[in-house]
Every structure is written in structure tokens, then in C-alpha cells.
């Protein structure tokens, strides 16, 4: 197989994996969505403490609106390209039922909170 075909297969596989992780995270909480969960788009900068181990980055805590959130669980992660920048996305949970989506720009290393799925 030539390099172009291999690259297309890798790109297509990565895209499929991104969508599968995203929908898997949503389906885990599908029952809760029906019982009053709602999405709120945030798109605000946050400060993050992350662990770097074995070539991977794992967010541990973040500060948003003067409050520190300890990340209890990472539901999934995926990558996306925005122009020349690569974004690393994480679906996370802290100390309650809310699910947060945070992202980091690989180029600028700026973190932001994209949206929150909240109860009520």
C-alpha cells in the first residue's frame, strides 16, 4: 500500500475514533439527559494543572470562575484540527453529575472550557 493510502486510512480512522469517543461519552449519560440534563456552551479560558507521563497529557485540576475543580474521571479524549492548530479535547467529570468538555491548543498551550452538561 502506498503512503497516500496509508495516510488516508489513518486520518479516517482517527476521525471515526473521535466521533465514537464523543458519542460513547454522550450515550453513557443518555438516561440523565432525558431526566433534565442540559448543555451550556461556555467557551472561556481556564487554568489547568496537567500530568505528563509516557508521552501523554492528562488534566488533573482546572480553575474556572475563581473555583478549583479536581478532575475525578476522564470519560474520553479526542483531537481535532482548527486550521493549522491541533486541539486536544477531554470529556471530564469532577465531584458531581456535571460533564465538562475542556480543550487545549497544542500550538499556544491555552486551555478553555468549551461546554458543560448540567443537571436541571
Secondary structure, DSSP 8 states (H G I E B T S, - for coil): --HHHHHHHHHHHHHHHHHHHHHHHHHHTHHHHHTTEEEEEEEEEEEEEEEEETTEEEEEEEEETTEEEE--EEEEEEEEEETTEEEEEEEEE-SSS-EEEEEEETTT--EEEEEEEEE-
